[in-house]
């Protein structure tokens, strides 16, 4: 079973960096992608989805379509090699 560093970084009980399974790592990356605004990361300025920009916009069919397109595009661009996207429902 493959293991990777946990996010956020933490030190485990044995004094070594905490590790998580491959599935948990993908879930953590998904959360990071959805809650990070583009431009927030110094070494990866285009990483993120921009969904937080839509948070306080007025509810409308256009907003739902924009959110769906934004999330699907970010998932495909950044995690498309790790996950299979069947669809995004808003």
Protein Blocks (a to p, Z undefined) as FASTA:
>chain_A
ZZdddddddddfkopacdddfklmmmmmmmmmmmpcehkamklmmgcjhlmmmmmgccdf
klmmmmmmmmmmmmmmmmmmmpccfbdcZZ
